[in-house]
Amino acid sequence: MISVTRLNNQPFVLNADLIRTVEQNPDTVITLVTGEHLIVRESVKEIVARVIEYGRLLRAVTPPT
């Protein structure tokens, strides 16, 4: 899960596993595998960094079998 902020400054938590694409045009638009589009304040670079950190956290918590 990653924390992001809507354009109206409302923070929310997003399941990073549901992200299909992230685009900047000029707002950051996150498209989910469900087809839903979310517009957030964070840049594409910030979203990518948070998803990478989330993945690292998961691998640290769940060692390979």
Secondary structure, 3 states (H helix, E strand, C coil): CEEEEECCCCEEEECHHHEEEEEECCCEEEEECCCCEEEECCCHHHHHHHHHHHHHHHHHHCCCC
